[in-house]
Amino acid sequence: MASVPEAKLALVRALIERTPDRALKSLLSALGMAEDGPMLEIRDLAAAEANARKIGRAVFFVISPLFEPANRRPGYPNFPTPTPALLWRAVRRLEPDLASKTMRALQDRRSGDLTPRVVDRCCVALVDALRRDPKAVLCGVSLDVDQLIACLELSPVAREAAHLLPTWLGRPGEAEVAALKVVYKDASAIRPDGGPLLTAILSAHLPEPHLALRVVSMIMDRPSDSYLAGSELSVFADRLFEMVENALAAVRAFDPSDAAAARAAAQTVPVACGVFQEFEESLELGRRSAWGQRLTNLRHALAAACEKRVVQAEEAVEEALPYQGSRVANRVVRNLPRLDAPPAPEAVVRARALMAFLDATHGSAAVGGFGAARNRVAAAISERLTLYAEELFAVLNAGECPNVEVARTCLDLAAEFIAIAESDEAGQLMRRRAAMALAVESVDGPSQAVA
């Protein structure tokens, strides 16, 4: 079978080099059975690109988080996903002997990082090449060349620091803190902006963004908020404030009929709570200082917004599973679960979304300042659902249910919601009792008088 013309193959290669990792993996999987012809050539191109990215991430591991979409935060260095492979191809093309030594070091290593000297030489070679002719290195990829050069220049220092991050985030002693300060000074000696840039590179390796403030605190010996506000590292605190403001906006703005949006908004709450705690632990906060007041205002605003949402959850459950009055004597009206029609779909969607928010804020409510409100609402929902189910069981056991399928739907929803409000065990117990009551009702049939 004829091969792909070189001109077309070059176009395909360019497309593959710009393909996101997930799409590249899918492409390799789809072409896995190719044995000959054009598809085999394309598969080989995709496999070569995947291998180049793997090697590039290993060689430039200290700045590799800056290439990941999940770590692209405003104000931090960030580069396109294919950048590691791009850099590695440049090393192979411009410094073939160095690339061979790097490959041998990569194959010979048993654990940990590559030989620092080899990696440092790769970074130096790329910095020189980028300064001479960036187009020859980037091959048409658009990125901030100066920012990439800066990160490569700091890579040797950042690599040493990255291995010590777990120690610094734990319980560092005086020697470990002193080592961090030395690394920071070394970075500042390499570039005027080396200190803050090193901190940004290290922050990309942290499991939570607020931990960057802990690193800053160690560098500056737990400074006051006013002192940090006037320093070159204040940008990291500013970014954390922005994260809290974004969380507040998300909680206030999400559509209560969209469960995914509700969960996404709820997931920003523990991030904001982590910021609150880190500020208190890492800085000397002044109550009347600008940052102290800003933090207090944000904490109160977030707590109020979250409390409003959990209260809406209680209201939404009542709308999804309503009662209706039923006359049982001359002047006696008894509230019974409404069974003449299925729960309104829009009310169910809204209740599920807001209960999803209630569920997702379980671990962060106390720190966020709305723990008491959440607990009160959860208890009220649980009590209401328990009474609702008992009334419905009584109707079923008496053979007076006008519509078994509606009853089944209502009990399923009640079990789903009580599992969130109280516990999974409560939801399972309600489902078991519902199954028994519905089984009896299915055998006996509805009461003819009610039907």
KOLNUNU-710155 format. One record per residue (C-alpha): y, x, z; residue number from 0. Coordinates in steps of 0.5 Angstrom, whole numbers, plus 500, padded with zeros to 3 digits. Layout:
// KOLNUNU-710155
+-------+------+-----+-----+
| north | east |  up |   n |
+-------+------+-----+-----+
|     Y |    X |   Z | NUM |
...
+-------+------+-----+-----+
END
This chain:
// KOLNUNU-710155
+-------+------+-----+-----+
| north | east |  up |   n |
+-------+------+-----+-----+
|   500 |  500 | 500 |   0 |
|   507 |  503 | 498 |   1 |
|   511 |  506 | 504 |   2 |
|   518 |  503 | 506 |   3 |
|   524 |  507 | 502 |   4 |
|   527 |  512 | 506 |   5 |
|   534 |  509 | 505 |   6 |
|   531 |  502 | 508 |   7 |
|   527 |  506 | 513 |   8 |
|   534 |  509 | 516 |   9 |
|   537 |  502 | 517 |  10 |
|   530 |  500 | 521 |  11 |
|   531 |  506 | 525 |  12 |
|   538 |  505 | 526 |  13 |
|   537 |  498 | 528 |  14 |
|   531 |  500 | 533 |  15 |
|   535 |  505 | 536 |  16 |
|   540 |  499 | 538 |  17 |
|   535 |  494 | 540 |  18 |
|   534 |  493 | 548 |  19 |
|   528 |  495 | 552 |  20 |
|   525 |  488 | 553 |  21 |
|   526 |  487 | 545 |  22 |
|   523 |  494 | 544 |  23 |
|   517 |  492 | 548 |  24 |
|   516 |  486 | 545 |  25 |
|   516 |  489 | 538 |  26 |
|   511 |  494 | 540 |  27 |
|   507 |  489 | 542 |  28 |
|   507 |  485 | 536 |  29 |
|   506 |  491 | 531 |  30 |
|   500 |  493 | 536 |  31 |
|   495 |  491 | 531 |  32 |
|   498 |  494 | 525 |  33 |
|   494 |  499 | 521 |  34 |
|   497 |  501 | 515 |  35 |
|   503 |  500 | 510 |  36 |
|   510 |  498 | 512 |  37 |
|   508 |  495 | 519 |  38 |
|   505 |  502 | 521 |  39 |
|   511 |  506 | 519 |  40 |
|   516 |  501 | 523 |  41 |
|   511 |  501 | 529 |  42 |
|   511 |  509 | 529 |  43 |
|   519 |  508 | 529 |  44 |
|   519 |  503 | 535 |  45 |
|   514 |  508 | 539 |  46 |
|   518 |  514 | 538 |  47 |
|   524 |  510 | 540 |  48 |
|   520 |  508 | 546 |  49 |
|   518 |  515 | 548 |  50 |
|   525 |  518 | 547 |  51 |
|   528 |  513 | 552 |  52 |
|   522 |  515 | 557 |  53 |
|   524 |  522 | 556 |  54 |
|   531 |  521 | 556 |  55 |
|   531 |  517 | 563 |  56 |
|   526 |  522 | 566 |  57 |
|   531 |  528 | 564 |  58 |
|   538 |  524 | 565 |  59 |
|   535 |  520 | 571 |  60 |
|   541 |  521 | 576 |  61 |
|   545 |  518 | 571 |  62 |
|   540 |  513 | 568 |  63 |
|   542 |  507 | 572 |  64 |
|   549 |  507 | 569 |  65 |
|   545 |  505 | 562 |  66 |
|   542 |  499 | 565 |  67 |
|   545 |  492 | 564 |  68 |
|   544 |  490 | 571 |  69 |
|   548 |  496 | 574 |  70 |
|   554 |  494 | 569 |  71 |
|   559 |  493 | 575 |  72 |
|   567 |  493 | 573 |  73 |
|   570 |  499 | 574 |  74 |
|   564 |  503 | 574 |  75 |
|   561 |  508 | 569 |  76 |
|   557 |  504 | 564 |  77 |
|   554 |  506 | 557 |  78 |
|   549 |  502 | 552 |  79 |
|   542 |  502 | 554 |  80 |
|   540 |  507 | 548 |  81 |
|   544 |  512 | 551 |  82 |
|   538 |  516 | 554 |  83 |
|   534 |  516 | 548 |  84 |
|   541 |  518 | 544 |  85 |
|   542 |  524 | 549 |  86 |
|   535 |  526 | 548 |  87 |
|   535 |  526 | 541 |  88 |
|   541 |  530 | 541 |  89 |
|   538 |  536 | 545 |  90 |
|   532 |  536 | 540 |  91 |
|   536 |  536 | 534 |  92 |
|   542 |  541 | 537 |  93 |
|   537 |  545 | 542 |  94 |
|   530 |  545 | 539 |  95 |
|   528 |  551 | 544 |  96 |
|   531 |  548 | 550 |  97 |
|   528 |  541 | 548 |  98 |
|   521 |  545 | 548 |  99 |
|   522 |  548 | 555 | 100 |
|   524 |  541 | 557 | 101 |
|   518 |  538 | 554 | 102 |
|   513 |  543 | 558 | 103 |
|   517 |  542 | 564 | 104 |
|   516 |  535 | 564 | 105 |
|   508 |  535 | 562 | 106 |
|   507 |  541 | 568 | 107 |
|   511 |  537 | 573 | 108 |
|   506 |  534 | 578 | 109 |
|   511 |  529 | 582 | 110 |
|   519 |  529 | 583 | 111 |
|   524 |  531 | 579 | 112 |
|   524 |  536 | 573 | 113 |
|   526 |  543 | 574 | 114 |
|   533 |  543 | 576 | 115 |
|   535 |  549 | 571 | 116 |
|   532 |  546 | 565 | 117 |
|   536 |  539 | 566 | 118 |
|   542 |  543 | 568 | 119 |
|   542 |  547 | 561 | 120 |
|   541 |  540 | 557 | 121 |
|   547 |  537 | 561 | 122 |
|   551 |  543 | 559 | 123 |
|   549 |  543 | 552 | 124 |
|   551 |  536 | 551 | 125 |
|   557 |  537 | 554 | 126 |
|   559 |  543 | 549 | 127 |
|   556 |  539 | 543 | 128 |
|   560 |  532 | 545 | 129 |
|   567 |  536 | 546 | 130 |
|   566 |  540 | 539 | 131 |
|   563 |  534 | 535 | 132 |
|   562 |  527 | 539 | 133 |
|   560 |  524 | 532 | 134 |
|   554 |  529 | 531 | 135 |
|   551 |  527 | 538 | 136 |
|   553 |  519 | 538 | 137 |
|   551 |  518 | 531 | 138 |
|   555 |  512 | 531 | 139 |
|   554 |  509 | 538 | 140 |
|   560 |  507 | 541 | 141 |
|   562 |  509 | 548 | 142 |
|   567 |  512 | 552 | 143 |
|   566 |  520 | 551 | 144 |
|   570 |  522 | 556 | 145 |
|   567 |  518 | 561 | 146 |
|   560 |  521 | 559 | 147 |
|   562 |  528 | 559 | 148 |
|   565 |  527 | 566 | 149 |
|   558 |  524 | 568 | 150 |
|   554 |  530 | 565 | 151 |
|   558 |  535 | 568 | 152 |
|   557 |  532 | 575 | 153 |
|   549 |  531 | 574 | 154 |
|   547 |  538 | 577 | 155 |
|   551 |  536 | 584 | 156 |
|   549 |  528 | 583 | 157 |
|   542 |  530 | 582 | 158 |
|   542 |  534 | 589 | 159 |
|   545 |  528 | 592 | 160 |
|   541 |  523 | 590 | 161 |
|   535 |  526 | 593 | 162 |
|   538 |  525 | 600 | 163 |
|   541 |  518 | 599 | 164 |
|   535 |  515 | 603 | 165 |
|   537 |  520 | 609 | 166 |
|   544 |  518 | 609 | 167 |
|   543 |  511 | 609 | 168 |
|   538 |  511 | 615 | 169 |
|   540 |  515 | 621 | 170 |
|   543 |  521 | 618 | 171 |
|   544 |  527 | 623 | 172 |
|   550 |  532 | 623 | 173 |
|   547 |  536 | 618 | 174 |
|   546 |  531 | 613 | 175 |
|   553 |  528 | 614 | 176 |
|   555 |  535 | 613 | 177 |
|   551 |  536 | 607 | 178 |
|   554 |  530 | 604 | 179 |
|   561 |  532 | 605 | 180 |
|   559 |  539 | 602 | 181 |
|   557 |  535 | 595 | 182 |
|   563 |  531 | 595 | 183 |
|   567 |  538 | 595 | 184 |
|   563 |  541 | 590 | 185 |
|   564 |  535 | 585 | 186 |
|   572 |  535 | 587 | 187 |
|   572 |  542 | 585 | 188 |
|   568 |  541 | 578 | 189 |
|   573 |  535 | 576 | 190 |
|   580 |  532 | 579 | 191 |
|   576 |  526 | 579 | 192 |
|   569 |  529 | 581 | 193 |
|   569 |  526 | 588 | 194 |
|   570 |  518 | 586 | 195 |
|   566 |  519 | 580 | 196 |
|   560 |  522 | 584 | 197 |
|   560 |  516 | 589 | 198 |
|   560 |  512 | 583 | 199 |
|   554 |  515 | 580 | 200 |
|   551 |  515 | 587 | 201 |
|   552 |  508 | 588 | 202 |
|   549 |  506 | 582 | 203 |
|   542 |  508 | 585 | 204 |
|   543 |  504 | 592 | 205 |
|   539 |  498 | 593 | 206 |
|   545 |  494 | 595 | 207 |
|   553 |  495 | 592 | 208 |
|   556 |  494 | 599 | 209 |
|   552 |  500 | 601 | 210 |
|   557 |  505 | 597 | 211 |
|   562 |  503 | 603 | 212 |
|   557 |  507 | 608 | 213 |
|   557 |  513 | 604 | 214 |
|   565 |  513 | 603 | 215 |
|   565 |  512 | 611 | 216 |
|   560 |  518 | 612 | 217 |
|   565 |  522 | 607 | 218 |
|   571 |  520 | 611 | 219 |
|   568 |  520 | 618 | 220 |
|   569 |  512 | 619 | 221 |
|   576 |  512 | 617 | 222 |
|   581 |  506 | 619 | 223 |
|   582 |  501 | 614 | 224 |
|   589 |  503 | 613 | 225 |
|   587 |  510 | 612 | 226 |
|   582 |  508 | 607 | 227 |
|   586 |  504 | 603 | 228 |
|   591 |  510 | 601 | 229 |
|   585 |  514 | 599 | 230 |
|   582 |  516 | 592 | 231 |
|   576 |  512 | 595 | 232 |
|   579 |  505 | 596 | 233 |
|   577 |  503 | 589 | 234 |
|   570 |  502 | 592 | 235 |
|   573 |  497 | 598 | 236 |
|   577 |  494 | 593 | 237 |
|   571 |  492 | 588 | 238 |
|   567 |  489 | 594 | 239 |
|   573 |  485 | 596 | 240 |
|   572 |  482 | 588 | 241 |
|   565 |  481 | 589 | 242 |
|   566 |  477 | 595 | 243 |
|   572 |  473 | 591 | 244 |
|   567 |  472 | 586 | 245 |
|   562 |  469 | 591 | 246 |
|   567 |  464 | 593 | 247 |
|   569 |  462 | 586 | 248 |
|   561 |  461 | 585 | 249 |
|   560 |  457 | 591 | 250 |
|   566 |  453 | 589 | 251 |
|   565 |  452 | 582 | 252 |
|   558 |  451 | 581 | 253 |
|   555 |  444 | 578 | 254 |
|   552 |  440 | 583 | 255 |
|   547 |  437 | 578 | 256 |
|   545 |  444 | 576 | 257 |
|   539 |  447 | 580 | 258 |
|   539 |  454 | 577 | 259 |
|   547 |  454 | 578 | 260 |
|   546 |  452 | 585 | 261 |
|   541 |  458 | 586 | 262 |
|   545 |  463 | 583 | 263 |
|   551 |  461 | 587 | 264 |
|   547 |  461 | 593 | 265 |
|   544 |  468 | 591 | 266 |
|   552 |  471 | 592 | 267 |
|   552 |  469 | 599 | 268 |
|   548 |  474 | 602 | 269 |
|   551 |  479 | 598 | 270 |
|   558 |  477 | 601 | 271 |
|   555 |  477 | 608 | 272 |
|   553 |  484 | 607 | 273 |
|   560 |  486 | 605 | 274 |
|   562 |  483 | 611 | 275 |
|   557 |  487 | 615 | 276 |
|   559 |  493 | 612 | 277 |
|   566 |  493 | 613 | 278 |
|   565 |  492 | 620 | 279 |
|   560 |  497 | 621 | 280 |
|   563 |  502 | 617 | 281 |
|   570 |  502 | 618 | 282 |
|   575 |  501 | 624 | 283 |
|   578 |  494 | 622 | 284 |
|   585 |  492 | 624 | 285 |
|   586 |  485 | 626 | 286 |
|   593 |  485 | 623 | 287 |
|   592 |  490 | 618 | 288 |
|   592 |  487 | 610 | 289 |
|   584 |  489 | 609 | 290 |
|   583 |  486 | 616 | 291 |
|   586 |  479 | 615 | 292 |
|   584 |  479 | 608 | 293 |
|   577 |  480 | 610 | 294 |
|   578 |  474 | 615 | 295 |
|   581 |  469 | 610 | 296 |
|   575 |  470 | 605 | 297 |
|   570 |  470 | 611 | 298 |
|   573 |  463 | 613 | 299 |
|   574 |  461 | 606 | 300 |
|   566 |  462 | 604 | 301 |
|   564 |  459 | 610 | 302 |
|   568 |  453 | 609 | 303 |
|   566 |  452 | 602 | 304 |
|   558 |  453 | 603 | 305 |
|   559 |  448 | 609 | 306 |
|   562 |  443 | 604 | 307 |
|   556 |  444 | 599 | 308 |
|   550 |  443 | 605 | 309 |
|   554 |  437 | 607 | 310 |
|   553 |  434 | 600 | 311 |
|   546 |  436 | 600 | 312 |
|   545 |  431 | 606 | 313 |
|   549 |  426 | 602 | 314 |
|   545 |  427 | 595 | 315 |
|   538 |  426 | 599 | 316 |
|   541 |  419 | 601 | 317 |
|   543 |  417 | 594 | 318 |
|   536 |  420 | 591 | 319 |
|   532 |  416 | 596 | 320 |
|   536 |  410 | 598 | 321 |
|   534 |  404 | 603 | 322 |
|   535 |  397 | 601 | 323 |
|   536 |  391 | 606 | 324 |
|   530 |  386 | 607 | 325 |
|   530 |  380 | 611 | 326 |
|   525 |  379 | 616 | 327 |
|   527 |  373 | 620 | 328 |
|   533 |  368 | 620 | 329 |
|   538 |  373 | 622 | 330 |
|   534 |  380 | 622 | 331 |
|   535 |  385 | 616 | 332 |
|   531 |  391 | 616 | 333 |
|   533 |  397 | 612 | 334 |
|   527 |  399 | 608 | 335 |
|   526 |  404 | 602 | 336 |
|   528 |  401 | 596 | 337 |
|   522 |  401 | 591 | 338 |
|   524 |  396 | 586 | 339 |
|   526 |  401 | 581 | 340 |
|   525 |  409 | 581 | 341 |
|   530 |  414 | 584 | 342 |
|   536 |  415 | 579 | 343 |
|   535 |  421 | 575 | 344 |
|   542 |  423 | 576 | 345 |
|   541 |  423 | 583 | 346 |
|   535 |  426 | 583 | 347 |
|   537 |  432 | 579 | 348 |
|   544 |  433 | 584 | 349 |
|   539 |  432 | 590 | 350 |
|   535 |  438 | 588 | 351 |
|   540 |  442 | 586 | 352 |
|   544 |  442 | 592 | 353 |
|   537 |  442 | 596 | 354 |
|   536 |  449 | 592 | 355 |
|   543 |  451 | 595 | 356 |
|   541 |  449 | 602 | 357 |
|   534 |  453 | 601 | 358 |
|   537 |  459 | 598 | 359 |
|   542 |  460 | 604 | 360 |
|   537 |  460 | 609 | 361 |
|   537 |  467 | 611 | 362 |
|   545 |  468 | 610 | 363 |
|   548 |  462 | 613 | 364 |
|   548 |  465 | 620 | 365 |
|   552 |  471 | 618 | 366 |
|   556 |  467 | 613 | 367 |
|   559 |  463 | 619 | 368 |
|   556 |  456 | 617 | 369 |
|   549 |  457 | 620 | 370 |
|   551 |  451 | 625 | 371 |
|   553 |  446 | 620 | 372 |
|   547 |  448 | 616 | 373 |
|   542 |  447 | 621 | 374 |
|   545 |  440 | 623 | 375 |
|   545 |  438 | 616 | 376 |
|   537 |  441 | 615 | 377 |
|   536 |  437 | 622 | 378 |
|   539 |  431 | 619 | 379 |
|   535 |  431 | 613 | 380 |
|   529 |  432 | 616 | 381 |
|   530 |  426 | 621 | 382 |
|   532 |  421 | 615 | 383 |
|   526 |  423 | 611 | 384 |
|   521 |  423 | 617 | 385 |
|   523 |  416 | 618 | 386 |
|   524 |  414 | 611 | 387 |
|   517 |  416 | 610 | 388 |
|   514 |  412 | 616 | 389 |
|   517 |  406 | 613 | 390 |
|   514 |  407 | 606 | 391 |
|   507 |  408 | 610 | 392 |
|   508 |  402 | 614 | 393 |
|   509 |  398 | 607 | 394 |
|   503 |  401 | 604 | 395 |
|   499 |  400 | 610 | 396 |
|   501 |  393 | 610 | 397 |
|   499 |  392 | 603 | 398 |
|   506 |  390 | 601 | 399 |
|   508 |  395 | 596 | 400 |
|   511 |  392 | 590 | 401 |
|   510 |  398 | 586 | 402 |
|   506 |  404 | 587 | 403 |
|   508 |  409 | 582 | 404 |
|   515 |  408 | 585 | 405 |
|   512 |  409 | 592 | 406 |
|   509 |  415 | 590 | 407 |
|   515 |  418 | 586 | 408 |
|   519 |  417 | 592 | 409 |
|   514 |  420 | 597 | 410 |
|   513 |  426 | 593 | 411 |
|   521 |  427 | 593 | 412 |
|   521 |  426 | 600 | 413 |
|   516 |  431 | 601 | 414 |
|   519 |  436 | 597 | 415 |
|   526 |  436 | 600 | 416 |
|   523 |  436 | 608 | 417 |
|   519 |  442 | 606 | 418 |
|   526 |  445 | 605 | 419 |
|   530 |  442 | 610 | 420 |
|   524 |  443 | 616 | 421 |
|   518 |  447 | 613 | 422 |
|   513 |  448 | 608 | 423 |
|   508 |  445 | 613 | 424 |
|   512 |  439 | 614 | 425 |
|   512 |  438 | 607 | 426 |
|   504 |  439 | 606 | 427 |
|   503 |  434 | 612 | 428 |
|   507 |  429 | 608 | 429 |
|   503 |  430 | 602 | 430 |
|   497 |  429 | 605 | 431 |
|   499 |  422 | 609 | 432 |
|   502 |  420 | 602 | 433 |
|   495 |  421 | 599 | 434 |
|   491 |  417 | 604 | 435 |
|   496 |  411 | 604 | 436 |
|   497 |  411 | 596 | 437 |
|   489 |  411 | 596 | 438 |
|   488 |  405 | 600 | 439 |
|   494 |  402 | 597 | 440 |
|   490 |  403 | 590 | 441 |
|   484 |  400 | 592 | 442 |
|   487 |  394 | 596 | 443 |
|   492 |  393 | 591 | 444 |
|   499 |  390 | 592 | 445 |
|   500 |  384 | 596 | 446 |
|   501 |  378 | 592 | 447 |
|   506 |  375 | 596 | 448 |
|   511 |  381 | 595 | 449 |
|   508 |  382 | 588 | 450 |
+-------+------+-----+-----+
END
